[in-house]
Amino acid sequence: MVIRLSDTPLLEWSGDTLAIGLFEDAVELTGELATLDGKFAGILKELIAEEEFKGKANSTIFTRIAASTPVKKVILVGLGKADALKIDGLRRAAAAVGRVAKKQKSKVLGFSFPLWNNDPAATAQAIAEGVQLALYQDLRFKSEPEDKGSQVETIDLLGFGGQEAAINRANQIVSGVILARELVAAPANAVTPITMAETAQAIATDHGLQIQILEREECEKLGMGAFLGVAQASDLPPKFIHLTYKPEGTPTRKLAIIGKGLTFDSGGLNIKGAGSGIETMKIDMGGAAATLGAAKAIAQIKPSAEVHFISAVTENMISGHAMHPGDILKASNGKTIEVNNTDAEGRLTLADALVYAEKLGVDAIVDLATLTGANVIALGDDIAGLFTPDDAVASQLEKAAASSGEKIWRMPMEEKYFEGLKSGIADMKNTGPRPGGAITASLFLKQFVKDTPWAHLDIAGPVWSDKENGYNGPGATGFGVRTLVDWVLSPVE
């Protein structure tokens, strides 16, 4: 797919399909649109009336124009109320257009959308992101894709000449999201700790990042007993991945992003039973996928911040070497953990990753993890839980998420609930009682960060979608990549 920027007047553009954005309750065609409709013998006005089109957000109608006209079809898409339009509304409207155009087998698609906030760069970037993410298809595991010939090939953004930098930024971010989607969507026999390390190495090689991959022996020397306790049952070696992006000159700040990287989670000896969704546990590396996707995007964008991308990657399997319920593990900060549930393994891997990240002397740490079903019960499938004791980091992430359109909600970290993690023979247990399970999980992680501002994002819900949702199709969403990129790029207030 090629995105072109065009200053061709609306009345002179030619192509398969023209998409026009209209605000809610403002669908009367005036000015250029009225002139255009005149060229089309009034068909657009008739279409609006017949379909009772009101311009509600993401609603679409389309029609074929006469064969003799330079435009074969027109799509009208609603943008909602003009005073309520947010930048993500443009992404979603562009996604809706893209899907209609694909079904209509349009090859050349033109967009005529109004400016958001009088900002042509942000508007162009949002349209480019929305349509590309919506039209992305993962056909890697299909022997004969059914609709491989019905792809949109060229997109013209009318009236956005000179916004090449915005389109380039959109392409860089989308490349990171697609990488994350493909990692999460691939089965556990295709994405393993080894292939995750190879993916990180490819990012480093292609984009000039520093990379260090710690093998089991090196992790043992660092005392990563929590991470290695989870890894000990797998036939595949664990990989502790550390990618580093360094800007030219003195960095404005130093950040660490940590992703949970369980390429498959059987539950260990507390095995997941029938009906538990064990077949979907390939997604349990969604945090690591977002981390690598963000690394790919940020390496291309080249911001002024130094960023460390970290993931302790392994499988959680069952064998004669598996950790037992009741085992005591020692993390790399010396704290001991009684494992009362081997299916609460992600927090064990994150514990050693957090200790490692803090030793780098960064200004802030954010971890992402498909950590708890409890967070899904609390917030549903579309919203990630944000847990942090630091108001400044919370504000930064909330702003980044609002800009990216990825929904997060700050949750309480009730210190009293840590009592549920107390152990009679170790410093703590790895799980507490069922009530407040997402909160106790975050309180567990907090024990492995001493002084650095830190936030935890529980992305168990939005990392995967069972059905089409905005610019996400069914399957992996790449959730977190765009919020992380926005967070890294945002100036510190």
C-alpha positions in Angstrom: 0.0 0.0 0.0 1.3 3.4 -1.0 0.1 6.6 0.7 0.4 9.7 -1.5 0.0 13.3 -0.5 -2.0 15.4 -3.0 -2.9 19.0 -3.5 -5.1 18.0 -6.4 -8.4 19.9 -6.0 -11.3 17.7 -4.9 -13.2 18.5 -8.1 -10.3 17.3 -10.2 -9.3 14.1 -8.4 -9.8 10.8 -10.2 -9.7 7.2 -8.8 -11.7 4.2 -7.8 -13.3 5.5 -4.6 -13.5 8.9 -2.9 -14.1 9.0 0.8 -15.7 12.2 2.3 -15.9 12.9 6.0 -19.0 14.7 7.3 -19.9 15.9 10.8 -23.0 14.7 12.6 -26.1 16.8 11.8 -24.0 18.8 9.2 -24.5 16.6 6.2 -25.9 19.2 3.9 -23.5 19.5 0.9 -22.2 23.0 0.5 -19.4 24.7 -1.4 -17.1 22.2 -3.2 -19.1 19.3 -2.1 -22.2 20.8 -3.6 -20.4 21.4 -6.8 -19.0 17.9 -6.8 -22.5 16.5 -6.3 -23.7 18.6 -9.2 -21.1 16.8 -11.4 -22.5 13.5 -10.1 -26.1 14.6 -11.0 -27.1 15.0 -7.4 -26.6 11.4 -6.5 -24.9 12.2 -3.1 -27.8 14.3 -1.9 -30.2 11.6 -2.9 -28.1 9.0 -1.1 -28.0 11.0 2.1 -31.7 11.4 2.1 -32.5 7.8 1.2 -30.2 6.3 3.7 -31.1 8.9 6.4 -27.5 9.5 6.9 -26.8 11.7 9.9 -23.0 11.6 10.1 -22.8 9.6 13.3 -19.3 8.6 14.2 -18.0 5.8 12.0 -21.2 5.3 10.1 -20.7 4.8 6.4 -22.8 4.8 3.2 -21.5 4.4 -0.3 -22.7 4.5 -3.9 -21.5 3.8 -7.4 -21.2 6.8 -9.7 -21.9 6.8 -13.4 -19.2 5.0 -15.5 -18.3 8.2 -17.4 -17.2 10.1 -14.2 -13.6 10.2 -13.0 -14.6 8.8 -9.7 -16.2 5.3 -9.7 -17.6 5.2 -6.2 -18.1 7.5 -3.2 -18.0 6.6 0.5 -19.5 9.0 3.0 -18.3 8.5 6.6 -19.6 10.1 9.8 -17.2 11.9 12.0 -19.6 12.6 14.9 -20.1 16.0 16.5 -17.6 18.5 15.3 -16.9 19.9 18.8 -16.4 16.3 20.1 -14.0 15.1 17.4 -10.8 13.6 18.9 -7.7 12.6 17.0 -8.6 8.9 17.5 -12.0 9.6 15.9 -10.1 10.3 12.6 -8.2 7.0 12.9 -11.5 5.1 13.4 -13.2 6.9 10.6 -10.3 6.2 8.2 -10.5 2.5 9.3 -14.2 2.4 8.6 -13.5 3.8 5.1 -10.7 1.4 4.5 -12.9 -1.6 5.2 -15.7 -0.5 2.9 -13.2 0.3 0.1 -11.7 -3.2 0.5 -15.0 -4.9 0.3 -15.8 -2.8 -2.8 -12.4 -4.0 -4.3 -11.2 -0.4 -4.7 -7.5 -0.1 -5.7 -7.1 3.7 -5.6 -8.8 5.4 -2.6 -8.9 9.1 -2.0 -9.6 10.8 1.4 -11.3 14.2 1.8 -11.3 14.8 5.5 -11.5 18.1 7.5 -8.5 19.1 9.7 -8.5 18.1 13.3 -7.6 21.0 15.6 -6.3 22.9 12.6 -3.3 20.5 12.6 -2.6 19.1 9.1 0.3 16.9 10.3 -1.6 15.2 13.1 -4.6 14.8 10.8 -2.6 13.2 8.0 -0.8 10.9 10.5 -4.1 9.8 12.1 -5.7 8.9 8.7 -2.6 7.0 7.6 -2.4 5.0 10.8 -6.1 4.2 10.9 -6.5 3.0 7.4 -3.2 0.9 7.4 -4.0 -0.8 10.7 -7.6 -1.6 9.6 -6.5 -3.0 6.2 -3.6 -5.1 7.6 -4.1 -8.9 7.2 -2.0 -11.6 8.7 -1.9 -14.2 5.9 1.3 -16.0 6.9 -0.3 -19.2 7.9 -2.9 -19.4 5.0 -1.9 -21.7 2.1 -4.5 -20.0 -0.2 -5.7 -16.6 1.1 -9.2 -16.1 -0.1 -9.2 -12.3 -0.7 -5.5 -11.6 -1.5 -6.5 -9.8 -4.7 -8.9 -7.3 -3.1 -6.4 -5.0 -1.4 -6.3 -1.2 -1.6 -3.1 -0.4 -3.3 -2.9 3.4 -3.3 -4.3 6.0 -0.9 -4.4 9.7 -1.8 -4.8 12.2 1.1 -6.3 15.3 -0.6 -5.2 18.7 0.6 -2.2 17.3 2.6 0.7 18.2 0.4 3.9 18.8 2.3 3.0 16.4 5.2 5.6 13.8 4.2 7.1 13.8 7.8 3.7 12.9 9.2 3.2 10.0 6.8 6.7 8.8 7.6 5.9 8.9 11.3 2.7 7.0 10.8 4.5 4.3 8.7 7.1 3.9 11.5 4.6 3.5 14.2 2.4 1.2 12.1 5.5 -1.0 11.4 5.9 -1.5 15.2 2.2 -2.3 15.8 2.2 -4.8 13.0 5.4 -6.5 14.4 3.6 -6.8 17.8 0.5 -8.2 16.2 2.4 -10.8 14.2 4.3 -11.9 17.3 1.2 -12.3 19.4 -0.8 -13.9 16.6 1.8 -16.5 15.8 1.4 -19.9 17.6 3.8 -21.1 20.2 5.6 -23.4 17.8 6.5 -20.4 15.6 7.3 -17.8 18.3 9.6 -19.2 21.0 12.1 -17.7 23.3 14.7 -18.3 20.6 12.7 -16.6 17.8 11.9 -13.7 20.2 15.7 -13.2 20.7 16.2 -13.5 16.9 13.5 -10.8 16.3 15.2 -8.5 18.8 18.6 -9.1 17.1 17.0 -8.3 13.7 15.7 -5.0 15.1 19.1 -4.2 16.5 20.8 -5.0 13.2 18.3 -3.2 11.0 18.0 0.0 13.1 21.3 0.4 14.9 20.3 -0.5 18.5 22.6 -2.1 21.0 21.6 -5.5 22.1 22.5 -7.9 24.9 20.9 -11.3 25.3 21.6 -13.1 28.6 21.6 -16.9 28.5 20.6 -19.1 31.4 24.1 -19.2 32.9 24.4 -15.4 32.8 21.0 -15.0 34.5 22.1 -17.5 37.2 25.1 -15.3 37.9 22.8 -12.3 38.4 20.7 -14.3 40.8 17.5 -14.3 38.7 16.0 -17.1 40.6 12.4 -16.0 40.1 12.7 -15.9 36.3 14.7 -19.1 36.1 12.2 -20.9 38.4 9.5 -20.3 35.7 11.9 -21.3 32.9 13.3 -24.6 34.4 10.6 -26.9 33.0 10.9 -25.9 29.4 13.0 -27.8 26.9 13.7 -24.4 25.2 16.3 -22.1 26.7 15.2 -18.8 28.4 16.4 -15.6 26.8 16.7 -12.3 28.8 16.6 -9.6 26.1 17.9 -6.1 26.5 17.8 -3.7 23.6 19.1 -0.2 24.0 18.3 2.9 21.9 20.7 5.8 22.4 20.2 9.2 20.8 23.0 11.3 19.4 24.2 13.7 22.1 23.1 13.8 25.7 19.7 12.1 26.2 16.9 14.3 27.6 15.9 11.4 29.9 16.5 7.6 30.3 13.6 5.2 30.3 13.0 1.5 30.6 10.2 -0.5 29.0 9.7 -4.1 30.2 7.4 -6.6 28.6 6.2 -9.9 30.0 7.4 -12.6 27.6 5.8 -16.0 28.2 5.7 -17.5 24.7 3.4 -20.2 26.1 1.8 -20.6 29.5 0.5 -24.1 30.4 0.0 -23.0 33.9 2.8 -25.2 35.1 1.9 -27.8 37.7 -1.2 -25.7 38.5 -2.1 -26.6 34.9 -4.9 -24.7 33.1 -7.9 -26.9 32.8 -10.4 -27.4 30.0 -12.3 -24.3 29.2 -9.5 -22.1 30.7 -8.4 -20.8 27.3 -5.1 -22.7 27.3 -5.1 -22.8 23.5 -4.9 -19.0 23.5 -1.9 -18.8 25.8 0.4 -18.0 22.9 -0.7 -14.4 23.6 1.0 -14.4 27.0 4.0 -12.6 25.5 1.9 -9.6 24.5 3.8 -7.3 26.7 7.1 -8.4 25.2 5.6 -8.1 21.7 4.6 -4.5 22.4 8.1 -3.8 23.8 9.7 -5.0 20.6 7.2 -3.2 18.5 7.9 0.0 20.3 11.7 -0.6 19.9 11.3 -1.0 16.2 9.2 2.3 15.9 11.4 4.3 18.3 14.6 3.2 16.5 13.2 4.6 13.3 11.8 7.8 14.8 15.0 8.6 16.8 13.8 10.6 19.7 16.0 12.5 22.2 15.4 10.0 25.1 17.5 6.9 25.8 15.3 3.9 26.0 16.0 0.4 27.3 13.7 -2.4 26.1 13.8 -5.5 28.3 12.0 -8.8 28.4 12.7 -12.1 30.4 11.4 -14.6 27.8 10.5 -18.2 28.5 7.8 -20.8 28.4 5.9 -22.0 31.5 5.8 -25.7 30.9 5.4 -29.0 32.8 8.1 -31.6 33.2 10.1 -33.4 35.8 12.1 -30.2 36.2 9.0 -28.0 36.9 8.8 -25.8 39.9 6.4 -27.2 42.4 3.6 -25.3 44.2 5.2 -24.5 47.6 8.7 -24.0 46.2 10.6 -21.0 47.4 12.5 -18.8 44.9 15.0 -16.1 45.5 14.8 -13.1 43.2 17.8 -11.0 42.1 17.2 -8.4 44.8 17.4 -11.1 47.5 13.7 -11.3 48.3 12.2 -14.8 48.7 8.9 -15.9 47.2 6.8 -18.8 48.1 5.2 -20.1 44.9 1.6 -20.9 45.9 0.5 -20.9 42.3 2.7 -21.8 39.3 0.1 -20.2 37.0 1.0 -16.8 38.4 4.4 -17.0 36.6 4.5 -13.7 34.7 5.0 -11.6 37.8 8.0 -13.9 38.7 9.7 -13.1 35.4 8.9 -9.4 35.7 10.4 -9.3 39.2 13.9 -10.0 38.0 13.4 -7.8 35.0 12.4 -4.9 37.2 15.4 -5.3 39.4 17.6 -5.4 36.3 16.1 -2.3 34.9 16.4 -0.2 38.0 20.1 -0.9 38.1 20.4 0.9 34.8 19.8 4.2 36.5 16.8 5.2 34.4 14.4 8.0 35.2 11.2 5.9 34.9 10.2 2.3 34.3 7.0 1.0 32.6 6.1 -2.6 32.4 3.4 -4.2 30.3 2.0 -7.6 30.9 -1.0 -9.9 30.2 -0.9 -10.4 33.9 -4.3 -11.1 35.4 -7.8 -12.3 34.5 -8.9 -10.1 37.4 -8.1 -7.0 35.4 -10.3 -8.2 32.6 -13.1 -8.8 35.0 -12.7 -5.3 36.4 -12.2 -3.3 33.1 -13.4 -5.6 30.3 -11.6 -6.5 27.1 -10.9 -3.0 25.8 -9.2 -1.2 28.7 -5.8 -1.8 30.3 -5.3 -1.3 34.0 -2.7 1.3 35.0 -1.1 0.7 38.4 1.5 3.2 39.8 2.2 5.0 43.0 3.7 7.9 41.0 1.2 10.6 39.9 3.6 12.1 37.4 4.2 8.9 35.5 0.4 8.2 35.7 -0.3 11.5 34.1 2.3 11.0 31.3 0.8 7.6 30.4 -2.8 8.8 30.5 -2.0 11.6 28.1 -0.1 9.2 25.8 -2.9 6.8 25.8 -5.5 9.5 25.1 -3.5 10.6 22.1 -3.0 7.1 20.8 -6.6 6.0 21.4 -5.5 3.0 23.5 -7.7 3.0 26.6 -6.1 2.7 30.1 -7.6 3.4 33.5 -5.7 4.1 36.7 -6.5 1.5 39.4 -5.8 1.8 43.1 -2.8 0.2 44.8 -4.3 -0.5 48.2 -1.3 -1.2 50.4 -3.5 -3.1 52.9 -4.1 -5.8 50.3 -0.4 -6.8 50.5 -1.4 -8.6 53.6 -2.9 -11.3 51.3 0.6 -12.0 49.9 2.3 -12.6 53.3 4.0 -16.0 53.7 4.9 -17.8 56.9 8.2 -19.1 55.5 9.2 -16.6 52.8 9.1 -12.8 52.3 5.9 -13.1 50.2 3.7 -15.5 48.2 3.3 -14.9 44.5 -0.6 -14.8 44.7 -3.1 -13.5 47.2 -6.8 -14.1 47.6 -9.1 -13.9 44.6 -10.7 -10.5 45.4 -8.5 -7.6 44.1 -6.3 -10.0 42.2 -5.0 -7.4 39.8 -4.2 -5.1 42.7 -2.2 -7.7 44.7 -0.3 -8.6 41.5 0.8 -5.0 41.1 1.7 -4.8 44.8 3.9 -7.9 44.3 5.7 -6.2 41.4 6.2 -3.1 43.5 8.4 -5.1 45.9 11.1 -5.2 43.1 11.4 -1.5 42.5 13.1 0.6 45.2 13.3 4.2 44.2 12.6 4.7 40.5 9.3 6.0 39.3 7.4 3.0 37.9 4.1 2.0 36.4 2.6 -1.3 35.5 0.1 -1.8 32.7 -2.1 -4.9 32.8 -3.0 -5.5 29.2 -4.6 -8.9 29.5 -7.9 -7.6 27.9 -7.0 -5.4 25.0 -4.0 -7.4 23.6 -6.5 -9.5 21.7 -9.9 -8.9 20.1 -12.4 -11.6 19.2 -14.1 -9.4 16.6 -13.5 -6.3 14.5 -13.1 -3.3 16.7 -12.2 0.1 15.2 -8.9 -0.2 13.4 -8.3 -3.6 15.0 -9.4 -6.7 13.2 -10.1 -10.0 14.9 -7.0 -11.3 16.6 -3.9 -9.6 18.0 -4.2 -5.8 18.3 -0.6 -4.7 19.0 -1.9 -2.9 22.0 0.6 -0.7 23.9 3.0 0.1 21.0 1.4 3.5 20.2 1.0 4.5 23.8 4.7 3.6 24.5 5.9 5.6 21.5 3.8 8.6 22.5 5.1 8.4 26.0 8.7 8.3 24.9 8.2 11.2 22.5 6.3 13.4 24.8 8.3 16.2 26.6 8.5 16.0 30.3 6.5 18.8 31.9 
